């Protein structure tokens, strides 16, 4: 800092290169720790979402089979067809078997990791194609 007469005050030299480098290094370390924690939290959230989606898809498959006597030819059919559930006075039109699922360009359902689900229409089994989650 300078006084009004243009002279430097004692002890006001400002920050040096070492102090600035130390602050930059500490901020970089903090960013690395925060990003690692964020990635871990994101991964855990994706795993939880995968479990929930598999439960929903399997329930939709069971309902489809109960109402139609067969499993759908593809999982895409669960998004497109509506469930016609019997009702006492006739037939009640209900919503689609599945709502708001992520799909790729070919119309395949995608899991929370962005990998397509593997579906066997003969047995009605569905699983993720993501490595490490095939057995879920």
N, CA and C atoms as a LAMMPS dump frame, in Angstrom:
ITEM: TIMESTEP
0
ITEM: NUMBER OF ATOMS
408
ITEM: BOX BOUNDS ff ff ff
-5.0000000000000000e+02 5.0000000000000000e+02
-5.0000000000000000e+02 5.0000000000000000e+02
-5.0000000000000000e+02 5.0000000000000000e+02
ITEM: ATOMS id mol type element x y z
1 1 1 N 0.844 -1.188 0
2 1 2 C 0 0 0
3 1 3 C 0.879 1.238 0
4 2 1 N 0.388 2.239 -0.595
5 2 2 C 1.107 3.505 -0.633
6 2 3 C 0.361 4.542 0.202
7 3 1 N 1.145 5.428 0.761
8 3 2 C 0.525 6.532 1.485
9 3 3 C 0.15 7.586 0.472
10 4 1 N -0.456 8.632 0.944
11 4 2 C -0.849 9.706 0.03
12 4 3 C 0.361 10.423 -0.535
13 5 1 N 1.516 10.288 0.107
14 5 2 C 2.728 10.951 -0.383
15 5 3 C 3.53 10.048 -1.303
16 6 1 N 3.058 8.795 -1.552
17 6 2 C 3.743 7.921 -2.484
18 6 3 C 4.782 7.014 -1.845
19 7 1 N 4.896 6.995 -0.528
20 7 2 C 5.858 6.125 0.125
21 7 3 C 5.189 4.812 0.527
22 8 1 N 5.935 3.691 0.484
23 8 2 C 5.433 2.398 0.891
24 8 3 C 5.397 2.3 2.405
25 9 1 N 4.356 1.659 2.909
26 9 2 C 4.275 1.426 4.34
27 9 3 C 5.043 0.16 4.667
28 10 1 N 5.577 0.057 5.837
29 10 2 C 6.323 -1.125 6.257
30 10 3 C 5.39 -2.314 6.448
31 11 1 N 5.835 -3.531 6.001
32 11 2 C 5.071 -4.765 6.187
33 11 3 C 3.921 -4.938 5.223
34 12 1 N 3.777 -4.146 4.214
35 12 2 C 2.677 -4.284 3.26
36 12 3 C 3.218 -4.626 1.874
37 13 1 N 3.952 -5.758 1.794
38 13 2 C 4.578 -6.134 0.527
39 13 3 C 3.637 -6.928 -0.363
40 14 1 N 2.497 -7.42 0.152
41 14 2 C 1.565 -8.212 -0.663
42 14 3 C 1.94 -9.684 -0.64
43 15 1 N 1.269 -10.461 -1.458
44 15 2 C 1.518 -11.9 -1.519
45 15 3 C 2.621 -12.199 -2.511
46 16 1 N 3.438 -13.179 -2.142
47 16 2 C 4.515 -13.596 -3.018
48 16 3 C 4.118 -14.808 -3.844
49 17 1 N 5.042 -15.281 -4.623
50 17 2 C 4.8 -16.421 -5.506
51 17 3 C 4.536 -17.687 -4.701
52 18 1 N 5.252 -17.883 -3.612
53 18 2 C 5.1 -19.091 -2.8
54 18 3 C 3.707 -19.148 -2.178
55 19 1 N 3.26 -18.053 -1.624
56 19 2 C 1.931 -18.034 -1.015
57 19 3 C 0.842 -18.27 -2.048
58 20 1 N 0.973 -17.649 -3.215
59 20 2 C -0.01 -17.828 -4.291
60 20 3 C -0.02 -19.277 -4.774
61 21 1 N 1.165 -19.865 -4.943
62 21 2 C 1.242 -21.265 -5.378
63 21 3 C 0.618 -22.179 -4.34
64 22 1 N 0.838 -21.888 -3.062
65 22 2 C 0.259 -22.698 -1.997
66 22 3 C -1.266 -22.639 -2.034
67 23 1 N -1.813 -21.482 -2.245
68 23 2 C -3.272 -21.339 -2.318
69 23 3 C -3.821 -22.097 -3.525
70 24 1 N -3.155 -22.007 -4.666
71 24 2 C -3.597 -22.719 -5.867
72 24 3 C -3.541 -24.229 -5.65
73 25 1 N -2.49 -24.729 -5.03
74 25 2 C -2.358 -26.16 -4.749
75 25 3 C -3.46 -26.622 -3.797
76 26 1 N -3.711 -25.863 -2.753
77 26 2 C -4.76 -26.236 -1.8
78 26 3 C -6.137 -26.236 -2.457
79 27 1 N -6.403 -25.275 -3.309
80 27 2 C -7.688 -25.239 -4.013
81 27 3 C -7.804 -26.427 -4.973
82 28 1 N -6.715 -26.799 -5.619
83 28 2 C -6.718 -27.957 -6.507
84 28 3 C -6.987 -29.243 -5.756
85 29 1 N -6.36 -29.411 -4.594
86 29 2 C -6.606 -30.592 -3.765
87 29 3 C -8.052 -30.658 -3.301
88 30 1 N -8.578 -29.525 -2.912
89 30 2 C -9.972 -29.468 -2.489
90 30 3 C -10.899 -29.855 -3.64
91 31 1 N -10.622 -29.376 -4.841
92 31 2 C -11.439 -29.715 -6.013
93 31 3 C -11.375 -31.216 -6.308
94 32 1 N -10.2 -31.822 -6.181
95 32 2 C -10.058 -33.258 -6.428
96 32 3 C -10.876 -34.054 -5.415
97 33 1 N -10.808 -33.672 -4.149
98 33 2 C -11.552 -34.378 -3.111
99 33 3 C -13.052 -34.243 -3.346
100 34 1 N -13.499 -33.053 -3.675
101 34 2 C -14.929 -32.823 -3.907
102 34 3 C -15.408 -33.606 -5.131
103 35 1 N -14.654 -33.619 -6.213
104 35 2 C -15.046 -34.347 -7.422
105 35 3 C -15.093 -35.857 -7.173
106 36 1 N -14.142 -36.38 -6.42
107 36 2 C -14.136 -37.807 -6.113
108 36 3 C -15.369 -38.166 -5.294
109 37 1 N -15.707 -37.345 -4.348
110 37 2 C -16.888 -37.582 -3.516
111 37 3 C -18.157 -37.497 -4.356
112 38 1 N -18.203 -36.545 -5.268
113 38 2 C -19.355 -36.382 -6.16
114 38 3 C -19.518 -37.617 -7.054
115 39 1 N -18.419 -38.11 -7.624
116 39 2 C -18.473 -39.287 -8.49
117 39 3 C -18.965 -40.511 -7.719
118 40 1 N -18.501 -40.677 -6.507
119 40 2 C -18.927 -41.808 -5.679
120 40 3 C -20.418 -41.707 -5.354
121 41 1 N -20.88 -40.519 -5.012
122 41 2 C -22.29 -40.315 -4.702
123 41 3 C -23.152 -40.554 -5.938
124 42 1 N -22.704 -40.086 -7.093
125 42 2 C -23.422 -40.296 -8.341
126 42 3 C -23.529 -41.788 -8.663
127 43 1 N -22.449 -42.518 -8.487
128 43 2 C -22.436 -43.959 -8.745
129 43 3 C -23.428 -44.689 -7.836
130 44 1 N -23.453 -44.342 -6.557
131 44 2 C -24.385 -44.961 -5.621
132 44 3 C -25.828 -44.635 -5.993
133 45 1 N -26.082 -43.406 -6.427
134 45 2 C -27.432 -43.027 -6.854
135 45 3 C -27.849 -43.813 -8.091
136 46 1 N -26.926 -44.034 -9.035
137 46 2 C -27.231 -44.819 -10.222
138 46 3 C -27.527 -46.269 -9.865
139 47 1 N -26.792 -46.833 -8.916
140 47 2 C -27.054 -48.203 -8.477
141 47 3 C -28.447 -48.317 -7.862
142 48 1 N -28.808 -47.36 -7.033
143 48 2 C -30.125 -47.364 -6.403
144 48 3 C -31.223 -47.217 -7.454
145 49 1 N -31.015 -46.33 -8.415
146 49 2 C -31.996 -46.141 -9.485
147 49 3 C -32.129 -47.405 -10.331
148 50 1 N -31.033 -48.106 -10.578
149 50 2 C -31.074 -49.347 -11.341
150 50 3 C -31.925 -50.389 -10.626
151 51 1 N -31.738 -50.521 -9.327
152 51 2 C -32.543 -51.474 -8.561
153 51 3 C -34.03 -51.131 -8.677
154 52 1 N -34.357 -49.861 -8.509
155 52 2 C -35.76 -49.437 -8.576
156 52 3 C -36.342 -49.655 -9.974
157 53 1 N -35.586 -49.335 -11.012
158 53 2 C -36.078 -49.525 -12.373
159 53 3 C -36.279 -50.997 -12.704
160 54 1 N -35.37 -51.858 -12.247
161 54 2 C -35.539 -53.288 -12.494
162 54 3 C -36.807 -53.811 -11.82
163 55 1 N -37.083 -53.346 -10.613
164 55 2 C -38.31 -53.749 -9.927
165 55 3 C -39.522 -53.288 -10.721
166 56 1 N -39.521 -52.038 -11.186
167 56 2 C -40.647 -51.504 -11.957
168 56 3 C -40.849 -52.263 -13.259
169 57 1 N -39.766 -52.54 -13.972
170 57 2 C -39.881 -53.256 -15.242
171 57 3 C -40.393 -54.669 -15.007
172 58 1 N -39.883 -55.329 -13.986
173 58 2 C -40.324 -56.705 -13.702
174 58 3 C -41.792 -56.739 -13.285
175 59 1 N -42.244 -55.75 -12.54
176 59 2 C -43.663 -55.683 -12.184
177 59 3 C -44.519 -55.418 -13.419
178 60 1 N -44.035 -54.556 -14.307
179 60 2 C -44.769 -54.277 -15.544
180 60 3 C -44.838 -55.53 -16.412
181 61 1 N -43.76 -56.308 -16.452
182 61 2 C -43.757 -57.558 -17.216
183 61 3 C -44.759 -58.564 -16.63
184 62 1 N -44.808 -58.658 -15.312
185 62 2 C -45.749 -59.571 -14.664
186 62 3 C -47.188 -59.156 -14.946
187 63 1 N -47.473 -57.856 -14.887
188 63 2 C -48.817 -57.362 -15.184
189 63 3 C -49.171 -57.623 -16.644
190 64 1 N -48.226 -57.375 -17.539
191 64 2 C -48.453 -57.606 -18.967
192 64 3 C -48.803 -59.073 -19.207
193 65 1 N -48.037 -59.966 -18.609
194 65 2 C -48.289 -61.402 -18.792
195 65 3 C -49.641 -61.795 -18.206
196 66 1 N -49.991 -61.243 -17.047
197 66 2 C -51.272 -61.576 -16.421
198 66 3 C -52.447 -61.116 -17.282
199 67 1 N -52.317 -59.974 -17.938
200 67 2 C -53.419 -59.436 -18.728
201 67 3 C -53.448 -59.96 -20.162
202 68 1 N -52.301 -60.353 -20.698
203 68 2 C -52.233 -60.752 -22.104
204 68 3 C -51.892 -62.219 -22.318
205 69 1 N -51.502 -62.911 -21.27
206 69 2 C -51.187 -64.316 -21.387
207 69 3 C -49.825 -64.613 -21.993
208 70 1 N -49.038 -63.62 -22.214
209 70 2 C -47.693 -63.777 -22.78
210 70 3 C -46.859 -62.565 -22.387
211 71 1 N -45.551 -62.706 -22.548
212 71 2 C -44.663 -61.564 -22.322
213 71 3 C -44.586 -60.734 -23.603
214 72 1 N -44.291 -59.442 -23.486
215 72 2 C -44.19 -58.623 -24.699
216 72 3 C -42.986 -59.031 -25.549
217 73 1 N -43.062 -58.734 -26.835
218 73 2 C -41.962 -59.066 -27.744
219 73 3 C -40.719 -58.249 -27.434
220 74 1 N -40.899 -57.028 -26.929
221 74 2 C -39.773 -56.177 -26.555
222 74 3 C -40.189 -55.297 -25.387
223 75 1 N -39.192 -54.739 -24.715
224 75 2 C -39.496 -53.838 -23.598
225 75 3 C -40.145 -52.552 -24.092
226 76 1 N -39.889 -52.201 -25.331
227 76 2 C -40.479 -50.992 -25.922
228 76 3 C -42.007 -51.092 -25.916
229 77 1 N -42.509 -52.307 -26.038
230 77 2 C -43.952 -52.524 -26.032
231 77 3 C -44.573 -52.087 -24.706
232 78 1 N -43.811 -52.186 -23.624
233 78 2 C -44.313 -51.745 -22.326
234 78 3 C -44.508 -50.239 -22.273
235 79 1 N -43.73 -49.517 -23.063
236 79 2 C -43.859 -48.059 -23.112
237 79 3 C -44.987 -47.617 -24.035
238 80 1 N -45.28 -48.42 -25.051
239 80 2 C -46.243 -48.011 -26.073
240 80 3 C -47.67 -48.478 -25.785
241 81 1 N -47.828 -49.684 -25.258
242 81 2 C -49.171 -50.238 -25.049
243 81 3 C -49.751 -49.792 -23.719
244 82 1 N -51.05 -49.703 -23.715
245 82 2 C -51.759 -49.388 -22.482
246 82 3 C -52.321 -50.665 -21.886
247 83 1 N -52.401 -50.682 -20.591
248 83 2 C -52.932 -51.851 -19.892
249 83 3 C -54.452 -51.77 -19.857
250 84 1 N -55.091 -52.806 -20.315
251 84 2 C -56.548 -52.89 -20.22
252 84 3 C -56.86 -53.842 -19.08
253 85 1 N -57.249 -53.287 -17.972
254 85 2 C -57.523 -54.1 -16.792
255 85 3 C -59.02 -54.372 -16.697
256 86 1 N -59.415 -55.593 -16.363
257 86 2 C -60.844 -55.884 -16.207
258 86 3 C -61.434 -55.093 -15.041
259 87 1 N -62.642 -54.696 -15.215
260 87 2 C -63.355 -53.928 -14.21
261 87 3 C -64.75 -54.519 -14.088
262 88 1 N -65.422 -54.313 -12.982
263 88 2 C -66.729 -54.928 -12.757
264 88 3 C -67.733 -54.596 -13.861
265 89 1 N -67.735 -53.377 -14.335
266 89 2 C -68.729 -52.961 -15.321
267 89 3 C -68.179 -52.99 -16.743
268 90 1 N -67.094 -53.663 -16.976
269 90 2 C -66.541 -53.716 -18.327
270 90 3 C -65.036 -53.675 -18.279
271 91 1 N -64.468 -52.798 -19.088
272 91 2 C -63.008 -52.674 -19.148
273 91 3 C -62.62 -51.252 -18.768
274 92 1 N -61.629 -51.147 -17.936
275 92 2 C -61.118 -49.853 -17.489
276 92 3 C -59.799 -49.597 -18.198
277 93 1 N -59.701 -48.491 -18.912
278 93 2 C -58.461 -48.134 -19.598
279 93 3 C -57.501 -47.539 -18.582
280 94 1 N -56.352 -48.144 -18.437
281 94 2 C -55.368 -47.666 -17.464
282 94 3 C -54.138 -47.146 -18.199
283 95 1 N -53.209 -46.566 -17.485
284 95 2 C -52.009 -46.013 -18.129
285 95 3 C -51.127 -47.095 -18.755
286 96 1 N -50.077 -46.651 -19.388
287 96 2 C -49.115 -47.573 -19.985
288 96 3 C -48.469 -48.421 -18.892
289 97 1 N -47.895 -49.527 -19.313
290 97 2 C -47.233 -50.412 -18.357
291 97 3 C -46.025 -49.717 -17.723
292 98 1 N -45.276 -48.97 -18.523
293 98 2 C -44.126 -48.195 -18.035
294 98 3 C -44.254 -46.767 -18.539
295 99 1 N -43.822 -45.832 -17.738
296 99 2 C -43.839 -44.419 -18.118
297 99 3 C -42.44 -43.83 -18.011
298 100 1 N -42.125 -42.926 -18.896
299 100 2 C -40.929 -42.085 -18.814
300 100 3 C -39.625 -42.848 -18.599
301 101 1 N -39.299 -43.718 -19.495
302 101 2 C -38.023 -44.432 -19.448
303 101 3 C -37.102 -43.862 -20.52
304 102 1 N -35.813 -43.859 -20.239
305 102 2 C -34.832 -43.406 -21.222
306 102 3 C -34.677 -44.483 -22.294
307 103 1 N -34.66 -44.053 -23.559
308 103 2 C -34.486 -44.975 -24.679
309 103 3 C -33.396 -44.446 -25.601
310 104 1 N -32.774 -45.357 -26.353
311 104 2 C -31.767 -44.951 -27.324
312 104 3 C -32.413 -44.781 -28.701
313 105 1 N -31.599 -44.583 -29.733
314 105 2 C -32.104 -44.334 -31.077
315 105 3 C -32.887 -45.525 -31.633
316 106 1 N -32.52 -46.743 -31.211
317 106 2 C -33.21 -47.945 -31.678
318 106 3 C -34.468 -48.251 -30.858
319 107 1 N -34.76 -47.443 -29.863
320 107 2 C -35.944 -47.656 -29.037
321 107 3 C -35.73 -48.616 -27.889
322 108 1 N -34.492 -48.961 -27.591
323 108 2 C -34.204 -49.859 -26.47
324 108 3 C -34.201 -49.067 -25.169
325 109 1 N -34.77 -49.667 -24.112
326 109 2 C -34.75 -49.02 -22.8
327 109 3 C -33.331 -48.993 -22.258
328 110 1 N -32.966 -47.872 -21.643
329 110 2 C -31.628 -47.706 -21.088
330 110 3 C -31.689 -47.672 -19.567
331 111 1 N -30.687 -48.257 -18.947
332 111 2 C -30.596 -48.213 -17.491
333 111 3 C -29.984 -46.878 -17.06
334 112 1 N -29.915 -46.593 -15.76
335 112 2 C -29.368 -45.312 -15.299
336 112 3 C -27.916 -45.063 -15.707
337 113 1 N -27.177 -46.11 -16.058
338 113 2 C -25.801 -45.955 -16.514
339 113 3 C -25.722 -45.68 -18.018
340 114 1 N -26.864 -45.744 -18.709
341 114 2 C -26.894 -45.507 -20.142
342 114 3 C -26.717 -46.765 -20.975
343 115 1 N -26.695 -47.92 -20.345
344 115 2 C -26.558 -49.193 -21.061
345 115 3 C -27.948 -49.784 -21.308
346 116 1 N -28.149 -50.453 -22.443
347 116 2 C -29.468 -51.035 -22.702
348 116 3 C -29.73 -52.252 -21.805
349 117 1 N -31 -52.444 -21.489
350 117 2 C -31.388 -53.629 -20.741
351 117 3 C -31.36 -54.836 -21.672
352 118 1 N -31.086 -56.005 -21.108
353 118 2 C -31.144 -57.256 -21.85
354 118 3 C -32.439 -57.945 -21.451
355 119 1 N -33.246 -58.251 -22.452
356 119 2 C -34.575 -58.82 -22.201
357 119 3 C -34.745 -60.102 -23
358 120 1 N -35.273 -61.137 -22.333
359 120 2 C -35.584 -62.398 -22.982
360 120 3 C -37.105 -62.547 -23.011
361 121 1 N -37.732 -62.372 -24.19
362 121 2 C -39.194 -62.44 -24.239
363 121 3 C -39.76 -63.833 -23.973
364 122 1 N -38.963 -64.858 -24.125
365 122 2 C -39.457 -66.218 -23.868
366 122 3 C -39.676 -66.458 -22.378
367 123 1 N -38.789 -65.94 -21.553
368 123 2 C -38.888 -66.158 -20.104
369 123 3 C -39.338 -64.921 -19.34
370 124 1 N -39.309 -63.76 -19.982
371 124 2 C -39.701 -62.52 -19.311
372 124 3 C -38.649 -61.988 -18.362
373 125 1 N -37.397 -62.433 -18.516
374 125 2 C -36.334 -61.945 -17.634
375 125 3 C -35.708 -60.695 -18.223
376 126 1 N -35.343 -59.794 -17.353
377 126 2 C -34.694 -58.55 -17.76
378 126 3 C -33.538 -58.287 -16.816
379 127 1 N -32.44 -57.779 -17.381
380 127 2 C -31.267 -57.443 -16.578
381 127 3 C -30.497 -56.338 -17.273
382 128 1 N -29.577 -55.759 -16.566
383 128 2 C -28.75 -54.699 -17.123
384 128 3 C -27.601 -55.308 -17.917
385 129 1 N -27.185 -54.608 -18.953
386 129 2 C -26.013 -55.051 -19.712
387 129 3 C -24.742 -54.392 -19.193
388 130 1 N -24.87 -53.555 -18.197
389 130 2 C -23.713 -52.883 -17.6
390 130 3 C -22.848 -53.911 -16.877
391 131 1 N -21.56 -53.879 -17.154
392 131 2 C -20.646 -54.826 -16.544
393 131 3 C -20.669 -54.687 -15.017
394 132 1 N -20.809 -55.803 -14.35
395 132 2 C -20.87 -55.817 -12.897
396 132 3 C -22.29 -55.856 -12.355
397 133 1 N -23.281 -55.621 -13.212
398 133 2 C -24.678 -55.6 -12.758
399 133 3 C -25.533 -56.604 -13.525
400 134 1 N -24.897 -57.522 -14.229
401 134 2 C -25.632 -58.481 -15.055
402 134 3 C -26.502 -59.41 -14.223
403 135 1 N -26.107 -59.693 -13.003
404 135 2 C -26.83 -60.632 -12.16
405 135 3 C -27.969 -60.022 -11.36
406 136 1 N -28.199 -58.761 -11.506
407 136 2 C -29.239 -58.106 -10.706
408 136 3 C -30.608 -58.467 -11.218
